[in-house]
Amino acid sequence: MQFLSRHISSLVQEAFKVSPILFLNGVRQSGKSTLVRDLAVQINENKTPVEYITFDKPTMMAAAASAPEAFLMSYDLPIIIDEVQMVPELFRALKLVVDELRLKNGKKKTGFFLLTGSANILALPKLSDALVGRMTVLTMYPFTTAEAAKNNGTGIGRILKMDFKGLKSTKLSLIEAIKIATFPEISQATNEERTIWFDSYITTILQRDVRQIAELDKISLLPHLLTVLATRAGGLMNDSDIAREVGLNSITGKTYRNILKMMFLTFDVKPWYRNIGKRLVKSPKGYLVDTCMISHLLGSDLAQMASLKPSLFGHLVENYVATELVKQLSNTGAKAELYHFRTSDGKEVDFILEQPDGSLIAIEVKKSELVNQDDFNGINVFKQLTGKDFKGGIVLYGGKEVVPFGEQLWAVPFSILWE
């Protein structure tokens, strides 16, 4: 497999310079280990390779768990530790070791440990609380379309600036863009190879990796839960309904759904709301981290779905846009939060980007190559409710041209995400 540069690389290097510990987490097989191995020389002030430790090796894991502080102190710093969530005993020891290093090393107070992991330790307060103020956390996802297409551009920057000038037409179709925006190992694979890979991948995570962070009585139901969530991608999350469909009670169902989020297989987009004099829906919307995984779970390739199940394909397109926005926000460190918007009477906008100054950008997703004024109805409601904070609204669509639809409103091709 050819190594492709990752857009988060510079952010990782900068964060390591200013923090004692950098934790790079994200779904398994997203490319974390490959990235940190590639950065093993760049992150060291001496420009020599950094020691790389992986807990995929049982002996190494046992040594670290039995004497974590001694284990950490036995290496020359800085060091890279891969799959650190497999040895939770290290987190308390890391706090002690970092505090000691800060006292001993005088001016050198950052850049000691680069950790990677496939579980979100921020969801485990007993682990993460020990490292508050000592650790920077970044999240790495599978390829964006731009990364897979060897394009250095990131559409999120242009969207946040509402800058659509000079957007080039692209030879890459939407289906091709979705297909390559997946795990590095299968970005260029055939459908048959993807099927084999996903079967093995999902089994490994849901049967092996989950056991390392949680004891679940009905772990065999996790694959079914993941498939149910795939059918609901882009929908409001109702944990009672989801649990009932899987065969769990509501509390257990929510716990299991949180496990999938901890493993970075799924994520929620929170509802946007303020006190604006209108009743708003306050349920999150749910998505899978990889749109090709949805296609696999539903047993249909993207091209077939586009032609035979257009409504379902529309949900996959929305999932794709959600993942691209999340990935690009993470890769660039852009200061914006992602939300969705829905009123109690059904007016909605697929995505809202809110920047630190309170400015708001509304994004609606439409798979069609044609856009009309009605496609801006939800955006216009949002615009009226938010007043001067509204910076702009766009409908992402399957056409090739940027088209103005009134003040601060634009129809913009999907290619903004990767060109």
Secondary structure as the mmCIF struct_conf table of DSSP 4:
data_model
#
loop_
_struct_conf.conf_type_id
_struct_conf.id
_struct_conf.beg_label_comp_id
_struct_conf.beg_label_asym_id
_struct_conf.beg_label_seq_id
_struct_conf.end_label_comp_id
_struct_conf.end_label_asym_id
_struct_conf.end_label_seq_id
TURN_TY1_P TURN_TY1_P1 HIS A 7 ILE A 8
HELX_RH_AL_P HELX_RH_AL_P1 SER A 9 VAL A 18
BEND BEND1 PRO A 20 PRO A 20
STRN STRN1 ILE A 21 ASN A 25
BEND BEND2 VAL A 27 VAL A 27
TURN_TY1_P TURN_TY1_P2 ARG A 28 GLN A 29
BEND BEND3 SER A 30 GLY A 31
HELX_RH_AL_P HELX_RH_AL_P2 LYS A 32 ASP A 38
TURN_TY1_P TURN_TY1_P3 LEU A 39 ILE A 43
TURN_TY1_P TURN_TY1_P4 GLU A 45 ASN A 46
BEND BEND4 THR A 48 THR A 48
HELX_LH_PP_P HELX_LH_PP_P1 PRO A 49 VAL A 50
STRN STRN2 GLU A 51 THR A 54
TURN_TY1_P TURN_TY1_P5 PHE A 55 ASP A 56
BEND BEND5 LYS A 57 LYS A 57
HELX_RH_AL_P HELX_RH_AL_P3 PRO A 58 SER A 66
BEND BEND6 ALA A 67 ALA A 67
HELX_RH_AL_P HELX_RH_AL_P4 PRO A 68 MET A 73
TURN_TY1_P TURN_TY1_P6 SER A 74 SER A 74
BEND BEND7 TYR A 75 TYR A 75
HELX_LH_PP_P HELX_LH_PP_P2 ASP A 76 ASP A 76
BEND BEND8 LEU A 77 PRO A 78
STRN STRN3 ILE A 79 ASP A 82
BEND BEND9 GLU A 83 GLU A 83
HELX_RH_3T_P HELX_RH_3T_P1 VAL A 84 MET A 86
TURN_TY1_P TURN_TY1_P7 PRO A 88 PRO A 88
HELX_RH_AL_P HELX_RH_AL_P5 GLU A 89 LYS A 104
BEND BEND10 ASN A 105 ASN A 105
TURN_TY1_P TURN_TY1_P8 GLY A 106 LYS A 107
BEND BEND11 THR A 110 THR A 110
STRN STRN4 PHE A 113 GLY A 117
BEND BEND12 SER A 118 ALA A 119
HELX_RH_3T_P HELX_RH_3T_P2 ILE A 121 ALA A 123
HELX_RH_AL_P HELX_RH_AL_P6 PRO A 125 SER A 128
HELX_RH_3T_P HELX_RH_3T_P3 ASP A 129 LEU A 131
TURN_TY1_P TURN_TY1_P9 VAL A 132 ARG A 134
STRN STRN5 MET A 135 THR A 139
BEND BEND13 PRO A 142 PRO A 142
HELX_RH_AL_P HELX_RH_AL_P7 THR A 145 ALA A 148
TURN_TY1_P TURN_TY1_P10 ALA A 149 LYS A 150
HELX_RH_AL_P HELX_RH_AL_P8 GLY A 155 LYS A 161
TURN_TY1_P TURN_TY1_P11 MET A 162 MET A 162
TURN_TY1_P TURN_TY1_P12 LYS A 165 GLY A 166
HELX_LH_PP_P HELX_LH_PP_P3 LEU A 167 SER A 169
BEND BEND14 LYS A 171 LYS A 171
HELX_RH_AL_P HELX_RH_AL_P9 LEU A 174 ILE A 180
BEND BEND15 ALA A 181 THR A 182
HELX_RH_3T_P HELX_RH_3T_P4 PRO A 184 ILE A 186
TURN_TY1_P TURN_TY1_P13 SER A 187 GLN A 188
HELX_RH_AL_P HELX_RH_AL_P10 ASN A 191 THR A 203
HELX_RH_PI_P HELX_RH_PI_P1 THR A 204 ASP A 209
HELX_RH_3T_P HELX_RH_3T_P5 VAL A 210 GLN A 212
TURN_TY1_P TURN_TY1_P14 ILE A 213 ILE A 213
TURN_TY1_P TURN_TY1_P15 ASP A 217 LYS A 218
HELX_RH_3T_P HELX_RH_3T_P6 ILE A 219 LEU A 221
HELX_RH_AL_P HELX_RH_AL_P11 LEU A 222 THR A 231
TURN_TY1_P TURN_TY1_P16 ARG A 232 GLY A 234
BEND BEND16 GLY A 235 GLY A 235
STRN STRN6 LEU A 236 LEU A 236
HELX_LH_PP_P HELX_LH_PP_P4 MET A 237 MET A 237
HELX_RH_AL_P HELX_RH_AL_P12 ASP A 239 VAL A 246
TURN_TY1_P TURN_TY1_P17 GLY A 247 GLY A 247
HELX_RH_AL_P HELX_RH_AL_P13 SER A 250 MET A 262
TURN_TY1_P TURN_TY1_P18 MET A 263 PHE A 264
BEND BEND17 LEU A 265 LEU A 265
STRN STRN7 THR A 266 PRO A 271
HELX_LH_PP_P HELX_LH_PP_P5 TRP A 272 TRP A 272
BEND BEND18 ASN A 275 LYS A 278
STRN STRN8 LEU A 280 LEU A 280
STRN STRN9 LYS A 285 LEU A 288
BEND BEND19 VAL A 289 VAL A 289
HELX_RH_AL_P HELX_RH_AL_P14 THR A 291 LEU A 297
TURN_TY1_P TURN_TY1_P19 LEU A 298 GLY A 299
HELX_RH_AL_P HELX_RH_AL_P15 LEU A 302 LEU A 308
HELX_RH_AL_P HELX_RH_AL_P16 PRO A 310 THR A 332
TURN_TY1_P TURN_TY1_P20 GLY A 333 GLY A 333
BEND BEND20 LYS A 335 LYS A 335
STRN STRN10 GLU A 337 ARG A 342
STRN STRN11 THR A 343 THR A 343
TURN_TY1_P TURN_TY1_P21 SER A 344 ASP A 345
BEND BEND21 GLY A 346 GLY A 346
STRN STRN12 GLU A 348 GLU A 354
TURN_TY1_P TURN_TY1_P22 PRO A 356 ASP A 357
BEND BEND22 GLY A 358 GLY A 358
STRN STRN13 LEU A 360 VAL A 365
BEND BEND23 SER A 368 GLU A 369
HELX_RH_3T_P HELX_RH_3T_P7 GLN A 373 PHE A 376
HELX_RH_AL_P HELX_RH_AL_P17 ASN A 377 THR A 386
HELX_RH_3T_P HELX_RH_3T_P8 GLY A 387 ASP A 389
STRN STRN14 PHE A 390 TYR A 397
BEND BEND24 GLY A 398 GLU A 401
STRN STRN15 VAL A 403 PRO A 404
BEND BEND25 GLY A 406 GLY A 406
TURN_TY1_P TURN_TY1_P23 GLU A 407 GLN A 408
STRN STRN16 LEU A 409 PRO A 413
HELX_RH_3T_P HELX_RH_3T_P9 PHE A 414 LEU A 417
TURN_TY1_P TURN_TY1_P24 TRP A 418 TRP A 418
#
